[in-house]
Amino acid sequence: MVNFCEKVKNLRTERNLTQKQLADMAGVAVSAISSYESGSRYPSYDVLISLARIFHVSTDYLLGLDKLKTIDVSVLDESEISVILQMVEILKSKK
């Protein structure tokens, strides 16, 4: 589980969540989140899936098998999604 601990911590801090908030959302103890972030413990399959859903990423991303990161646009209308896609294309063309 390469970089799992870093990915969880980065995703949590990007969303301005405390360990307690994430623990409540995932249905685990704060100590579990702390252990995941320190790399001393790994989640069960159920918790792994829960974390993927909370962060809107794949389990493969969390496990370091996939570099793809997604953005949840389900609350946006088609024109707003189009703007985001255009921005992504502009940023990709600069690399």
N, C-alpha and C positions, 0 to 999 in steps of 0.2 A: 504494500500500500504506500507507494512512493508519494511523498509530499502530502499525504492525506491531512496530517495535522496542520500544515501551513495553509492548505486550501480552505479548511473549515474556519480557521481563525481569520483569514483574509476575507472570506465571504461574510462572516459575521460582522467584522469591523466595517466593511464597505457599506453594510446596511445599518450601521450605528446601533447594533443590538448588543446588549450585555450578555454574558454567559447565562445569566438567570433567564432572561427573555427567551433566548434560544432553547434553553432547557425546557421551559414551559411549553414552547411551541412544538418541540420534538417529543414531549412526554417522558423526559428523563431527568435525573438529578443534575444539579449544577456541577457536582463533582465529576459526572460522566463527561460533560462538555469540556471541563478542564483537563480531564485525562485524554480526551481525543486530541485536544489542541497541543498537549505536551508530548503526544506520541506514545504514552505509556499504556494506552488501551484503545481498542478499536470497537466500533459499534456493531450491534447485531445487524442482520440483513434488514429487519424491519426499520430500525433506526436509520440505517444508511439510506433507505428509500425515503423515509420521512425527511431527512436532511436535504436530499436531492429535490424533493418537492418544495420544501421551504425556500431553497435558494434558486429554484427554477434552473437547475443544471442536471446533467445526467449522472447516474451512479458511476459511469465510466470516467467522467470528468473528475469526480471526487476521488476516485481510485488512481488517477494519474494515467489512465489508459487512453484518454481522449483529450485533446487540447481545446475542443470546441466548447465555447461558452455561449449560452443562449440568453435572450432577453424576453421577458414576458410582456407581450404587447396586447394581451387579450382584452384589455380595457380601452384600447385605442380604436378609433375608426380608421377606415381605409386610407384616408388622406394623411392622417398622422403617421400611419405605418409607412406610407410612401416616402414621407419626409425623412424618416429614420433610415430607410433603405438607401436613399440618395446620400445621406451623410456617411453611411458606412462605405459606400462605393467611392466617395471622394477620399476618405481616409485610407482606404486600401490602395488607391491609385498613387498616393504619396509615398508608398513604401517600395 
